[in-house]
Amino acid sequence: MDIRNSWSAIARNTASAALLCMSLFGVAAGAQAATATTTQTLIVEPDQGLTPIYNLIQSATSSIDMTMYELVDTQAQSLLCQAAENGIAVRVILDQNDEYSNNLSAYNQLQDCGANVVWAWTKYEATHQKTIVVDGSKAAILTLNLTSRYYSTSRDFAVIDVDANDVAAIESTFNADFQAQKITPPVGDDLVWSPTNAKTQLLSVINSAQTSLLVENEEMSYSTIVSALESAAKRGVKVTICMTNDDNDYKSEFNALKKAGAHISTYAETASLYIHAKAIVADYGTSTARAFVGSENFSSASINDNRELGLITTDPTILAQLNTTLSSDYAGGTAW
């Protein structure tokens, strides 16, 4: 769940050393992967802004299928309406269990402009998934909601995925969720779904790590994940965690992780950067490196009860970008 409290938004200076490092890493990794087919690309927020997401929506020629926990973005809403008015089949699922009041304006606007919008199935504790599928051929899997008031200060990621198996799996699940029908989501080539395989997949990334784990998340309350991170630190894996410190909500978990040997840095709620991302980079710089990016927070509800979606990637450019960004965020925080 999104647990940030209201706080003053302070625009982040994106012309930073972190961006320079990310650019350099991206060039090196891109050269390394030049001979491979690129099926995934990473968007880093707030650095890149929402233009890539808006462009994705505008690129649609036949269909847009969106699942969104919170939609409060007049530009995104306008683009969806423009698409519907131009004859593109627009279908949208919005959460109602947590975000009914926040989503009501977008729901009404989309309904009025000809988009096919439904409230998410109440079977799930929340529909916290954030995805956009365009023309049944490319999908954006986001850690961020389309909520404009947070764009300038939230650390978030989105992966644009054109892997046909992944996109087909997302579409199959969307079709079922849109009709409030039961489904065991297909996993495609690398998808991480809640409430089905997320626990297994996240634990696999953590438990198989040999050298390092670099972590960002908004929550740290799920004891199963916390224990796995502690165990990794105890067996000699370098565990590095960066989070926003929301009123010391995770004091006991942070203390236990630090005692186990993990390295933790945090940002105040009022800082210019809010860690909303949900990401893990495992064993960066080795042949077995991989990363998780998705909507799943490290809470029992997120992993076991919500509708959520993430993915595992081994793309070298994405790994380099994530490693650079998470490392920079950690360095900019305050040591726990």
VEXDREN-2710 file (C-alpha; in Angstrom, 1 decimal):
% VEXDREN-2710
k/r/px/py/pz
1/MET/0.0/0.0/0.0
2/ASP/1.1/3.6/-0.5
3/ILE/1.8/4.8/3.0
4/ARG/3.3/8.2/2.5
5/ASN/1.9/11.0/4.6
6/SER/1.4/14.5/3.3
7/TRP/4.6/16.4/3.0
8/SER/6.0/19.3/1.1
9/ALA/7.1/18.4/-2.4
10/ILE/10.6/19.8/-3.1
11/ALA/11.8/19.5/-6.7
12/ARG/14.7/17.2/-7.1
13/ASN/17.8/18.5/-9.0
14/THR/18.1/15.9/-11.7
15/ALA/21.4/17.2/-13.1
16/SER/23.3/15.2/-10.5
17/ALA/26.4/13.1/-10.3
18/ALA/24.1/10.1/-10.1
19/LEU/22.7/10.8/-13.6
20/LEU/26.2/11.1/-14.9
21/CYS/27.1/7.8/-13.5
22/MET/23.9/6.2/-14.8
23/SER/24.7/7.5/-18.2
24/LEU/28.2/6.1/-18.2
25/PHE/27.0/2.7/-16.9
26/GLY/24.3/2.7/-19.5
27/VAL/26.7/3.3/-22.4
28/ALA/28.9/0.4/-21.2
29/ALA/26.1/-2.0/-20.6
30/GLY/24.5/-1.0/-23.9
31/ALA/27.6/-1.9/-25.8
32/GLN/27.8/-5.2/-24.0
33/ALA/24.2/-6.0/-25.0
34/ALA/24.4/-4.6/-28.5
35/THR/24.2/-8.0/-30.1
36/ALA/21.2/-9.1/-28.1
37/THR/17.5/-8.4/-28.8
38/THR/16.3/-5.8/-26.3
39/THR/12.9/-6.6/-24.9
40/GLN/13.0/-4.5/-21.8
41/THR/13.9/-0.8/-21.1
42/LEU/14.0/1.0/-17.8
43/ILE/12.5/4.4/-17.0
44/VAL/13.9/6.1/-13.9
45/GLU/11.8/8.6/-12.0
46/PRO/11.8/11.4/-11.1
47/ASP/14.8/11.8/-13.4
48/GLN/13.1/11.1/-16.8
49/GLY/9.7/12.5/-16.0
50/LEU/6.4/11.1/-17.3
51/THR/6.9/11.9/-21.0
52/PRO/7.9/8.2/-21.8
53/ILE/4.7/7.0/-20.2
54/TYR/2.6/9.6/-21.9
55/ASN/4.3/8.7/-25.2
56/LEU/3.4/5.1/-24.7
57/ILE/-0.2/5.9/-24.2
58/GLN/-0.2/8.2/-27.3
59/SER/1.4/5.4/-29.4
60/ALA/-1.7/3.2/-29.2
61/THR/-3.4/2.5/-32.5
62/SER/-5.9/-0.2/-31.4
63/SER/-6.1/-0.7/-27.7
64/ILE/-5.0/0.4/-24.2
65/ASP/-5.5/-1.8/-21.1
66/MET/-4.6/-0.1/-17.8
67/THR/-4.6/-1.4/-14.3
68/MET/-3.9/1.4/-11.8
69/TYR/-4.0/1.6/-8.0
70/GLU/-4.3/5.4/-8.0
71/LEU/-5.0/7.6/-11.1
72/VAL/-4.9/11.3/-10.3
73/ASP/-3.1/12.7/-13.4
74/THR/-5.1/15.1/-15.6
75/GLN/-2.7/14.7/-18.5
76/ALA/-2.8/10.9/-18.5
77/GLN/-6.6/11.0/-18.1
78/SER/-6.9/13.4/-21.0
79/LEU/-4.7/11.1/-23.2
80/LEU/-6.9/8.1/-22.4
81/CYS/-10.0/10.0/-23.3
82/GLN/-8.5/11.3/-26.5
83/ALA/-7.6/7.7/-27.4
84/ALA/-11.2/6.5/-26.6
85/GLU/-12.7/9.4/-28.7
86/ASN/-10.4/8.4/-31.6
87/GLY/-11.9/4.9/-31.6
88/ILE/-9.1/3.1/-29.7
89/ALA/-10.5/0.5/-27.3
90/VAL/-9.6/1.8/-23.8
91/ARG/-10.2/-0.4/-20.8
92/VAL/-9.2/0.7/-17.3
93/ILE/-9.3/-1.1/-13.9
94/LEU/-9.1/1.2/-10.9
95/ASP/-8.7/0.2/-7.2
96/GLN/-11.7/0.9/-5.0
97/ASN/-10.9/-0.8/-1.7
98/ASP/-8.2/1.8/-0.8
99/GLU/-8.5/4.5/-3.4
100/TYR/-12.1/4.9/-4.3
101/SER/-12.3/8.6/-3.3
102/ASN/-9.0/9.4/-5.0
103/ASN/-10.0/7.5/-8.2
104/LEU/-13.6/8.7/-8.4
105/SER/-12.9/11.8/-10.5
106/ALA/-10.8/9.8/-13.1
107/TYR/-13.4/7.0/-13.1
108/ASN/-16.2/9.5/-13.9
109/GLN/-14.2/11.3/-16.6
110/LEU/-13.2/8.0/-18.3
111/GLN/-16.8/6.8/-18.2
112/ASP/-18.1/10.0/-19.7
113/CYS/-15.6/10.1/-22.5
114/GLY/-16.2/6.6/-23.8
115/ALA/-13.5/4.6/-22.1
116/ASN/-14.5/1.2/-20.6
117/VAL/-13.6/1.7/-16.9
118/VAL/-14.5/-0.7/-14.0
119/TRP/-13.8/-0.8/-10.3
120/ALA/-11.3/-3.5/-9.3
121/TRP/-12.5/-6.8/-7.9
122/THR/-13.0/-6.5/-4.2
123/LYS/-11.7/-10.1/-3.8
124/TYR/-8.3/-8.6/-3.4
125/GLU/-7.4/-6.6/-0.4
126/ALA/-6.3/-4.0/-2.9
127/THR/-5.5/-3.9/-6.6
128/HIS/-2.1/-2.3/-6.2
129/GLN/-0.9/-3.3/-9.7
130/LYS/0.3/-0.5/-12.0
131/THR/0.4/-1.6/-15.7
132/ILE/-0.3/-0.2/-19.1
133/VAL/-0.6/-2.5/-22.2
134/VAL/-0.7/-0.9/-25.6
135/ASP/-1.9/-2.7/-28.7
136/GLY/-1.4/-6.0/-27.1
137/SER/2.3/-5.8/-27.9
138/LYS/4.1/-3.7/-25.3
139/ALA/3.5/-3.3/-21.6
140/ALA/4.7/-0.8/-18.9
141/ILE/5.2/-2.4/-15.5
142/LEU/5.4/0.4/-13.0
143/THR/6.4/0.9/-9.4
144/LEU/4.7/4.3/-9.5
145/ASN/1.0/5.3/-9.6
146/LEU/-0.2/7.8/-12.1
147/THR/-0.5/10.4/-9.4
148/SER/1.0/13.7/-10.5
149/ARG/1.5/15.3/-7.1
150/TYR/4.2/12.8/-6.3
151/TYR/6.1/12.8/-9.6
152/SER/8.8/15.4/-8.8
153/THR/9.9/13.7/-5.5
154/SER/9.3/10.0/-5.8
155/ARG/12.0/7.5/-6.6
156/ASP/10.2/5.1/-8.9
157/PHE/10.8/2.9/-11.9
158/ALA/9.0/1.5/-14.9
159/VAL/10.0/-1.2/-17.2
160/ILE/8.7/-1.2/-20.8
161/ASP/8.4/-4.9/-21.8
162/VAL/7.8/-6.1/-25.3
163/ASP/8.5/-9.7/-24.6
164/ALA/5.5/-11.5/-26.3
165/ASN/5.1/-14.1/-23.6
166/ASP/5.0/-11.5/-20.8
167/VAL/2.6/-9.2/-22.6
168/ALA/0.2/-12.1/-23.4
169/ALA/0.3/-13.2/-19.7
170/ILE/-0.5/-9.7/-18.6
171/GLU/-3.4/-9.4/-21.1
172/SER/-4.8/-12.8/-20.0
173/THR/-4.8/-11.7/-16.4
174/PHE/-6.2/-8.3/-17.3
175/ASN/-9.1/-9.9/-19.2
176/ALA/-10.0/-12.0/-16.1
177/ASP/-9.6/-9.2/-13.6
178/PHE/-11.7/-6.9/-15.8
179/GLN/-14.5/-9.4/-15.6
180/ALA/-13.9/-10.1/-11.9
181/GLN/-13.1/-13.8/-12.8
182/LYS/-10.7/-16.1/-11.1
183/ILE/-7.4/-16.8/-12.8
184/THR/-4.0/-18.2/-11.9
185/PRO/-1.9/-15.5/-13.8
186/PRO/0.4/-16.9/-16.4
187/VAL/4.0/-16.0/-15.5
188/GLY/5.2/-15.4/-19.1
189/ASP/9.0/-15.5/-19.1
190/ASP/9.7/-13.5/-15.9
191/LEU/6.6/-12.1/-14.3
192/VAL/6.1/-11.8/-10.5
193/TRP/2.4/-11.9/-9.5
194/SER/0.7/-11.3/-6.2
195/PRO/-1.0/-13.2/-4.7
196/THR/0.3/-16.3/-6.5
197/ASN/4.1/-16.5/-7.1
198/ALA/5.4/-13.3/-5.6
199/LYS/6.6/-14.8/-2.3
200/THR/8.4/-17.6/-4.1
201/GLN/10.0/-15.4/-6.6
202/LEU/11.2/-12.7/-4.2
203/LEU/12.6/-15.2/-1.8
204/SER/14.4/-16.9/-4.7
205/VAL/16.1/-13.6/-5.6
206/ILE/17.2/-13.0/-2.0
207/ASN/18.0/-16.6/-0.9
208/SER/20.1/-17.3/-4.0
209/ALA/22.2/-14.2/-3.8
210/GLN/25.9/-14.9/-3.3
211/THR/27.7/-11.5/-3.2
212/SER/25.3/-8.6/-2.9
213/LEU/21.7/-7.4/-2.5
214/LEU/20.8/-3.8/-3.1
215/VAL/17.2/-3.0/-2.0
216/GLU/14.7/-0.2/-2.1
217/ASN/11.1/-0.5/-0.9
218/GLU/8.4/1.5/0.7
219/GLU/7.6/-1.0/3.4
220/MET/9.6/-3.5/5.5
221/SER/7.0/-5.3/7.6
222/TYR/6.8/-8.8/6.1
223/SER/8.8/-10.9/8.5
224/THR/9.5/-13.6/5.8
225/ILE/11.3/-11.1/3.6
226/VAL/13.1/-9.4/6.6
227/SER/14.3/-12.8/7.8
228/ALA/15.6/-13.7/4.4
229/LEU/17.5/-10.5/4.2
230/GLU/18.9/-11.1/7.7
231/SER/20.0/-14.6/6.7
232/ALA/21.7/-13.3/3.5
233/ALA/23.7/-10.7/5.6
234/LYS/24.7/-13.4/8.1
235/ARG/26.0/-15.7/5.3
236/GLY/28.3/-12.9/4.0
237/VAL/26.1/-11.3/1.3
238/LYS/26.5/-7.5/1.3
239/VAL/23.0/-6.3/2.0
240/THR/22.4/-2.6/1.3
241/ILE/18.9/-1.1/2.0
242/CYS/17.6/2.4/1.2
243/MET/14.2/3.5/2.4
244/THR/12.2/6.5/3.5
245/ASN/11.8/6.5/7.3
246/ASP/8.1/6.9/7.9
247/ASP/7.8/7.8/11.6
248/ASN/10.2/5.0/12.6
249/ASP/7.5/2.5/11.5
250/TYR/10.2/-0.1/10.8
251/LYS/12.5/0.6/13.7
252/SER/12.5/-3.0/15.0
253/GLU/13.1/-4.4/11.5
254/PHE/15.9/-2.0/10.7
255/ASN/17.6/-2.8/14.1
256/ALA/17.3/-6.5/13.4
257/LEU/18.7/-6.1/9.9
258/LYS/21.6/-3.9/11.1
259/LYS/22.4/-6.4/13.8
260/ALA/22.6/-9.1/11.2
261/GLY/25.1/-7.0/9.2
262/ALA/22.9/-5.2/6.7
263/HIS/23.8/-1.6/5.7
264/ILE/20.8/0.7/5.9
265/SER/20.3/4.4/5.0
266/THR/17.0/6.3/5.2
267/TYR/15.5/9.6/4.1
268/ALA/13.2/11.8/6.2
269/GLU/9.6/12.0/5.1
270/THR/10.2/15.7/4.3
271/ALA/13.3/15.0/2.2
272/SER/13.4/16.0/-1.5
273/LEU/13.4/12.3/-2.4
274/TYR/10.8/9.8/-1.3
275/ILE/11.7/6.1/-1.8
276/HIS/8.5/4.7/-3.3
277/ALA/10.3/2.2/-5.6
278/LYS/10.2/-1.6/-5.1
279/ALA/13.4/-3.0/-6.4
280/ILE/16.1/-5.6/-5.7
281/VAL/19.5/-5.9/-7.5
282/ALA/21.2/-9.2/-6.7
283/ASP/24.8/-10.1/-7.4
284/TYR/25.5/-7.1/-9.6
285/GLY/28.7/-7.5/-11.7
286/THR/28.5/-11.3/-11.8
287/SER/27.3/-13.7/-14.4
288/THR/24.2/-14.5/-12.3
289/ALA/23.1/-10.9/-11.7
290/ARG/19.4/-10.3/-11.8
291/ALA/16.9/-7.7/-10.5
292/PHE/13.3/-7.4/-9.4
293/VAL/11.2/-4.4/-10.2
294/GLY/7.5/-4.2/-9.5
295/SER/4.6/-3.0/-7.4
296/GLU/5.1/-5.4/-4.5
297/ASN/6.0/-3.8/-1.2
298/PHE/7.5/-5.9/1.5
299/SER/4.3/-6.4/3.4
300/SER/2.2/-9.5/3.9
301/ALA/-0.9/-7.8/2.3
302/SER/1.1/-6.8/-0.7
303/ILE/2.6/-10.2/-1.4
304/ASN/-0.2/-12.5/-0.2
305/ASP/-3.5/-10.6/-0.6
306/ASN/-3.3/-7.9/-3.2
307/ARG/-3.3/-8.0/-7.0
308/GLU/0.3/-6.9/-7.8
309/LEU/2.7/-7.3/-10.7
310/GLY/6.5/-7.1/-11.1
311/LEU/9.2/-8.9/-13.1
312/ILE/12.6/-10.4/-12.8
313/THR/15.2/-9.1/-15.4
314/THR/18.7/-9.9/-16.3
315/ASP/19.0/-7.2/-18.9
316/PRO/22.5/-5.7/-18.4
317/THR/21.6/-2.1/-19.2
318/ILE/18.7/-2.2/-16.7
319/LEU/20.9/-3.9/-14.1
320/ALA/23.5/-1.1/-14.5
321/GLN/20.9/1.7/-14.3
322/LEU/19.3/0.2/-11.2
323/ASN/22.7/-0.4/-9.5
324/THR/23.8/3.1/-10.1
325/THR/20.5/4.7/-9.0
326/LEU/20.1/2.6/-5.9
327/SER/23.7/3.1/-4.9
328/SER/23.4/6.8/-5.3
329/ASP/20.2/6.9/-3.3
330/TYR/21.8/4.9/-0.5
331/ALA/24.8/7.3/-0.5
332/GLY/22.5/10.3/-0.2
333/GLY/20.6/9.0/2.8
334/THR/21.4/9.0/6.5
335/ALA/23.0/5.8/8.0
336/TRP/20.7/4.0/10.3
END
